[in-house]
Amino acid sequence: MVAVAILAAGKGTRMRSDLPKVLHSLGGRSLVERVLIGCEQLQPERQLAIVGYQANRVKEALLHYPDLEFVEQAQQLGTGHAVQQLLPHLEDFEGDLLVLNGDVPLLRPETLKALLATHQHHQNAATILTAQIHHPQGYGRVFCDSNNLLKEIVEDRDCTDAQRQNRRVNAGIYCFNWPKLQAVLPKLQSNNSQQEYYITDAVNFLSPVMVYDVPDDREILGINDRRQLATAYQILQSRIKDEWMAAGVTIIDPDSVTIDDTVQIGVDAIIEPQTHLRGKTTIGVGSRIGPGSTIENSDIGDRVTILHSVVIDSSIGDKANIGPFAHIRQQATVGESCRVGNFVELKKSTLGDNTNVAHLSYIGDATVGKQVNIGAGTITVNYDGKHKHHTTIGNFTRIGSNNTLIAPLNLGNGVTTAAGSTISEDVPDDCLAIARSRQTIKPGWRPKWHQE
């Protein structure tokens, strides 16, 4: 049996924020969420988050984890004190406890599985995750024998010159045999300059204790300030883009592209420079996205082209052509082989297959049929100042350039509207609608100022 405890009680003063540190976002997910996701492959019997600063806010942010238990640490008196709060909650637990930090979001599931496997295979009382880093200044050094059994942990300020040459440091991630840890937790003391209880002190009462080196020291990066948050994002992005390129996706300029790890991309897709894929987005096979496009929480079909455009909370059908400079938002649906062109905005509207809105138009709160052509400069007037109203346009209809369609409005199948019309009444099938003033010409007319 395995339980996971996540230390998530701190404020994070160096973040300079009212938001609890563990709730800061990294690639579309909070830091603590990333820690929880990293544990999923372990399938722990219990997961506990130790919360303190703005505890209710942290709890509310994690409501979508119904099996997560919350443990209150009213005063933040160190890592040992935090783990002591587990005593009444795990009183009858007989398995292993994995202790993680809510501000260390880059640990790979494979690393945690290897740490746990090492711990259980050797039947250790404790196993400590360590890393060998090139510049260990400021870190406590970990000393062990040839079998990776722990000898001692020496804080940087207490190291001799010879000890400082050791590059193995404590990552602050632990796996404990809980019954053995449970017995020694009451023995922890705060006889130190910070007057805090440290979980490392518990190691002194346990045996055997083994260390496991993380394969990539970047995994143990802790987030204490905004610069470290930015560094973590760069590391995360590098991982994500490397994985997609290995899976058959072309990313032309990876340094200028960002992709959330919630995004799915089909093979042979091409991601152009300055493109950002966010949230629960899917990109179909062979689609070309960008340059200069943002796609968020949207489904993009196969062989779609999106150029210099924004698509949010919407779906685009196969072989559609979007942009440049289109804005598609708020549950808009674009059918197959549609064209949504220059400076077109779609909002909460549906376009049927093979429909074109090619230039300079706003289509809001509308249902548009298949094989419709909407001329340049068309606007659906959907808002009366208080309520939104719907426009319906039937199949095979042709909307003339510079049309104003005043909702609520229904245009039938096969309708044609003349250029420059303001359509305010329903039009039945197979009709021509003309709604504009007759042109008047006054020969010899000049403005008064020109006559003077």
C-alpha atoms as one frame of an Amber mdcrd trajectory, in Angstrom:
protein
   0.000   0.000   0.000   1.153   3.512  -0.805   0.016   6.879   0.509   1.130
  10.214  -0.898   1.453  13.356   1.210   1.965  16.689  -0.547   3.352  19.614
   1.430   1.238  22.573   0.296   0.916  24.812   3.342   3.368  27.600   2.582
   2.632  31.124   1.424   5.585  31.521  -0.922   6.694  34.991   0.168   9.208
  35.357  -2.650   6.476  34.985  -5.236   5.243  38.454  -4.172   1.654  37.362
  -4.548  -1.541  36.956  -2.552  -2.075  33.649  -4.357  -0.728  30.614  -2.466
   2.465  29.476  -4.141   1.178  26.004  -4.982  -1.711  27.537  -6.974   0.493
  29.472  -9.377   0.037  28.245 -12.914   2.629  26.319 -14.894   1.547  25.532
 -18.439  -2.176  25.728 -17.723  -2.118  23.743 -14.465  -1.305  24.769 -10.916
   1.961  23.611  -9.381   0.200  21.307  -6.938  -1.944  19.817  -9.705   1.208
  18.868 -11.564   2.460  17.082  -8.464  -0.830  15.186  -8.202  -0.699  14.217
 -11.879   2.837  12.935 -11.416   1.535  10.504  -8.774  -1.307   9.048 -10.818
   0.682   6.131 -12.228   1.520   5.003  -8.678  -2.195   4.480  -8.017  -1.859
   5.374  -4.326  -4.458   4.141  -1.887  -4.554   7.557  -0.245  -3.560  11.085
  -1.217  -3.291  13.835   1.360  -2.509  17.518   0.886  -1.128  19.336   3.900
  -2.516  22.869   3.669  -2.096  26.021   5.727  -1.881  29.446   4.098  -5.267
  30.234   2.515  -6.249  26.613   3.043  -9.808  27.109   1.828  -8.578  28.606
  -1.417  -6.302  25.625  -2.025  -9.111  23.206  -1.208 -11.496  24.969  -3.565
  -8.945  24.843  -6.384  -8.617  21.072  -5.955 -12.289  20.139  -5.678 -12.004
  18.166  -8.916  -9.875  15.641  -7.001 -12.670  14.065  -4.933 -10.401  11.444
  -3.303  -7.861  13.994  -2.108  -7.823  14.390   1.677  -6.846  17.668   3.296
  -4.788  17.972   6.468  -4.530  21.347   8.220  -1.161  22.730   9.362  -2.272
  25.835  11.229   1.297  26.972  11.939   4.071  26.366   9.441   6.879  25.084
  11.667   8.907  23.112   9.141   8.675  19.978   7.051   8.831  17.660  10.052
   5.988  19.528  11.703   3.945  19.227   8.496   4.386  15.460   8.382   3.550
  15.227  12.092   0.059  16.486  11.193  -0.500  13.167   9.410  -0.317  11.133
  12.622  -4.061  11.133  13.433  -5.015  10.662   9.757  -2.747   7.667   9.068
  -2.980   6.096  12.500  -3.858   2.628  11.140  -1.992   2.838   7.818   0.586
   0.078   7.359   2.142   0.906   3.981   4.708   3.294   2.542   4.397   7.073
   2.572   5.725   9.171  -0.293   6.347  12.775   0.802   6.328  15.328  -2.011
   6.491  19.110  -2.213   3.646  21.028  -3.810   6.135  23.458  -5.371   8.269
  20.821  -7.152   6.158  20.233 -10.274   8.564  18.646 -12.776   9.108  15.205
 -11.266   8.434  12.569 -13.893   6.154   9.658 -12.991   8.976   7.313 -13.996
  11.225   8.856 -11.346   8.644   8.419  -8.613   8.020   4.817  -9.664  11.754
   4.091  -9.574  12.099   5.731  -6.144   9.231   3.647  -4.776  10.541   0.440
  -6.398  13.992   1.000  -4.875  12.435   1.625  -1.478  10.274  -1.487  -1.550
  12.841  -3.811  -3.134  15.387  -3.094  -0.404  12.760  -2.908   2.352  14.169
   0.428   3.464  12.946   2.403   6.421  13.422   5.478   4.252  14.597   6.272
   0.738  15.679   9.776  -0.201  15.592  11.232  -3.692  18.913  12.885  -4.450
  20.513  14.620  -7.395  24.059  15.201  -8.510  24.273  18.787  -9.690  27.123
  20.841 -11.098  26.733  23.806  -8.756  25.533  22.468  -5.376  26.282  25.617
  -3.380  23.532  26.236  -0.860  22.288  22.653  -0.872  22.706  20.117   1.901
  25.186  17.420   0.831  24.223  13.754   1.019  26.942  11.207   1.830  26.450
   7.497   1.303  28.481   4.317   0.900  29.071   2.263  -2.246  25.661   0.594
  -1.787  23.888   3.967  -1.700  23.147   3.562   1.996  22.959   6.927   3.687
  25.782   7.905   6.027  24.893  11.513   6.748  23.369  14.736   5.454  25.464
  17.866   6.057  24.078  21.341   5.502  26.106  23.530   3.141  27.092  25.977
   5.834  28.469  23.117   7.971  30.469  21.404   5.218  34.247  21.274   5.224
  36.062  22.260   2.051  36.431  18.586   1.182  32.743  17.862   1.806  31.733
  20.737  -0.441  33.259  18.852  -3.387  30.422  16.334  -3.077  27.812  17.137
  -5.733  25.054  14.876  -4.386  22.273  16.949  -2.801  19.002  16.252  -1.060
  15.994  16.821  -3.348  13.547  16.982  -0.444  11.496  14.014  -1.723  11.166
  11.016   0.578   9.665   7.551   0.735   9.124   6.177   4.239   7.945   2.982
   5.804   5.071   4.678   7.562   4.915   2.549  10.762   8.631   3.191  11.342
   8.312   6.907  10.632   5.168   7.064  12.755   7.183   5.835  15.736   9.904
   8.490  15.435   7.922  11.592  14.429   7.125  12.505  18.081  10.888  12.581
  18.762  11.584  15.501  16.433  12.867  18.664  18.091  13.262  22.254  16.996
  16.736  22.850  18.356  17.959  24.895  15.403  18.316  28.514  14.367  14.902
  28.478  12.647  13.205  26.734  15.571  11.507  24.406  13.125  11.001  20.656
  12.905  12.773  19.105   9.929  11.828  15.833   8.279  15.533  15.192   7.637
  15.971  14.813  11.391  13.645  11.813  11.301  16.139  10.048   9.057  18.623
   9.987  11.943  16.299   7.633  13.838  15.718   5.256  10.905  17.682   2.412
   9.352  18.334   1.355   6.657  18.101   4.593   4.663  19.034   4.563   0.996
  19.415   7.275  -1.625  18.216   7.241  -5.229  19.683   9.684  -7.745  17.216
  11.363 -10.076  18.302  10.867 -13.718  17.777  14.555 -14.634  18.479  17.104
 -11.924  16.057  19.560 -13.586  13.208  17.416 -12.243  13.821  18.579  -8.687
  13.592  22.294  -9.437  11.571  23.955  -6.696   9.563  27.091  -7.395  10.297
  29.907  -4.978  10.027  32.973  -7.190   8.827  34.085 -10.615  12.192  33.487
 -12.255  12.176  29.857 -11.196   8.599  29.596 -12.426   9.727  30.833 -15.838
  12.652  28.383 -15.834  10.293  25.516 -15.003   8.033  26.542 -17.882  10.954
  26.436 -20.301  11.863  22.942 -19.089   8.265  21.771 -19.373   7.919  23.224
 -22.866  11.122  21.548 -24.002   9.788  18.178 -22.835   6.414  18.628 -24.497
   7.778  19.771 -27.856  10.452  17.072 -27.936   7.759  14.437 -27.379   5.555
  15.797 -30.177   8.395  16.057 -32.656   9.349  12.462 -31.852   5.700  11.525
 -32.508   5.674  12.951 -36.032   4.708  16.611 -35.583   6.736  19.336 -37.285
   7.461  22.356 -35.086   9.323  24.792 -37.270  10.675  27.085 -34.555  10.265
  25.398 -31.152  11.628  28.371 -29.214   8.769  30.607 -30.380   5.981  28.034
 -29.850   4.188  27.062 -26.630   2.083  23.905 -26.215   0.212  22.865 -23.080
   0.549  19.217 -22.145  -3.244  18.917 -22.324  -3.063  19.391 -26.119  -3.289
  16.496 -28.598  -1.737  16.772 -32.070  -2.100  14.444 -35.074   0.788  13.162
 -37.153   2.112  15.331 -39.972   0.672  18.457 -38.398   2.853  21.526 -38.870
   3.106  24.099 -36.097   4.421  27.376 -37.463   6.391  29.990 -35.452   4.696
  32.192 -32.850   1.849  29.736 -32.362   0.362  28.885 -28.962  -1.764  25.790
 -28.283  -3.558  25.873 -24.954  -6.005  23.977 -22.807  -7.961  20.979 -24.034
  -7.144  21.461 -27.698  -6.876  18.812 -30.418  -5.137  19.371 -33.728  -5.969
  16.933 -36.533  -3.754  14.999 -38.905  -1.882  17.106 -41.426  -3.190  20.453
 -40.206  -1.065  23.574 -40.498  -1.368  26.005 -37.596   0.206  29.450 -37.748
   2.307  31.379 -37.959   1.045  33.723 -35.298  -2.009  31.748 -34.151  -3.519
  30.987 -30.752  -5.779  27.941 -30.296  -7.394  27.389 -26.904  -9.818  24.680
 -25.770 -10.769  23.930 -29.372 -11.024  20.963 -31.731  -9.280  21.417 -35.069
  -9.972  18.816 -37.762  -7.676  17.138 -40.284  -5.861  19.122 -42.989  -7.025
  22.475 -41.619  -5.042  25.647 -42.261  -5.123  28.435 -39.664  -3.054  31.535
 -40.411  -2.520  34.473 -38.009  -5.801  33.749 -36.213  -7.346  33.105 -32.794
  -9.674  30.169 -32.071 -11.123  29.810 -28.555 -13.693  27.302 -27.242 -14.706
  26.313 -30.780 -14.389  23.575 -33.396 -13.131  23.638 -36.965 -14.058  20.933
 -39.477 -11.713  19.054 -41.801 -10.058  20.942 -44.657 -11.261  24.339 -43.459
  -9.183  27.398 -44.235  -9.019  30.040 -41.513  -7.456  33.508 -41.645  -5.454
  35.525 -41.826  -6.652  37.562 -38.859  -9.833  35.651 -38.075 -11.268  35.450
 -34.554 -13.436  32.407 -33.795 -14.793  32.154 -30.274 -17.452  31.104 -27.769
 -18.667  27.740 -29.069 -18.461  28.577 -32.733 -18.556  25.595 -35.094 -17.073
  25.729 -38.574 -17.989  22.897 -40.957 -15.805  21.007 -43.385 -14.096  22.832
 -46.257 -15.238  26.236 -45.058 -13.384  29.457 -45.662 -13.252  32.013 -42.842
 -11.031  34.758 -44.115  -9.482  38.121 -43.485 -10.755  40.021 -40.440 -13.788
  37.808 -39.852 -15.168  37.242 -36.361 -17.417  34.304 -35.530 -19.090  34.156
 -32.150 -21.429  31.412 -30.946 -22.322  30.545 -34.531 -22.409  27.486 -36.753
 -21.270  27.375 -40.371 -22.378  24.451 -42.527 -19.986  22.601 -44.816 -18.480
  24.469 -47.771 -19.631  27.850 -46.522 -17.483  30.931 -47.051 -17.178  34.079
 -44.968 -14.194  35.514 -46.724 -13.754  39.141 -45.698 -14.432  41.772 -43.053
 -17.528  40.297 -41.419 -19.026  39.679 -37.986 -21.284  36.632 -37.607 -22.654
  36.325 -34.070 -25.411  34.101 -32.641 -26.177  32.644 -36.055 -26.839  29.313
 -37.725 -25.593  29.306 -41.297 -26.343  26.433 -43.677 -24.114  24.647 -46.152
 -22.682  26.161 -49.339 -23.521  29.673 -48.244 -21.479  32.652 -49.398 -21.431
  35.666 -47.120 -20.173  38.789 -48.862 -17.592  41.189 -47.529 -18.675  43.569
 -44.778 -21.671  41.544 -43.574 -22.782  42.023 -39.975 -25.378  40.169 -37.956
 -26.948  42.738 -35.643 -27.563  40.386 -32.735 -27.751  42.720 -29.724 -30.553
  45.151 -28.968 -28.872  46.631 -25.929 -30.354  44.102 -23.517 -30.753  40.729
 -25.238 -28.952  38.707 -27.913 -31.028  37.505 -30.887 -30.473  34.717 -33.392
 -30.045  34.743 -37.156 -30.697  31.692 -39.335 -29.431  31.496 -42.914 -30.499
  28.559 -45.053 -28.498  26.366 -47.437 -27.187  27.733 -50.773 -27.947  31.319
 -49.793 -25.908  34.265 -51.084 -25.497  37.295 -48.855 -24.412  40.407 -50.743
 -21.511  42.591 -49.712 -22.054  45.214 -47.036 -25.239  43.623 -45.686 -26.688
  44.282 -42.261 -28.813  41.382 -40.964 -30.979  42.552 -38.061 -31.868  39.679
 -35.728 -34.084  37.908 -34.962 -34.075  36.915 -38.607 -34.678  33.857 -40.765
 -33.426  33.636 -44.338 -34.550  30.559 -46.266 -32.702  28.243 -48.636 -31.479
  29.641 -51.917 -31.974  33.261 -50.905 -29.977  36.090 -52.461 -29.654  39.464
 -50.813 -28.503  42.479 -52.773 -25.312  44.304 -51.930 -25.734  47.155 -49.478
 -28.983  45.816 -48.020 -30.269  46.089 -44.481 -32.419  42.985 -43.985 -34.839
  43.192 -41.063 -37.665  40.863 -42.168 -37.666  37.109 -42.807 -37.081  36.000
 -46.399 -38.629  32.754 -47.750 -36.832  30.229 -49.934 -35.595  31.113 -53.412
 -36.113  34.866 -53.187 -34.099  37.966 -53.958 -34.174  40.533 -51.143 -33.267
  44.144 -51.826 -33.386  46.554 -48.909 -31.668  49.803 -49.794 -32.664  53.318
 -50.848 -32.969  54.084 -54.543 -29.962  55.997 -55.810 -30.604  59.680 -56.499
 -28.450  61.789 -58.842 -28.623  65.602 -58.797 -26.861  67.006 -61.887 -24.698
  70.087 -61.454 -24.745  69.907 -57.676 -21.796  71.258 -55.742 -21.327  71.927
 -52.018 -21.937  75.524 -50.981 -18.345  76.043 -49.925 -17.223  75.103 -53.465
 -19.627  77.638 -55.021 -18.164  80.590 -53.143
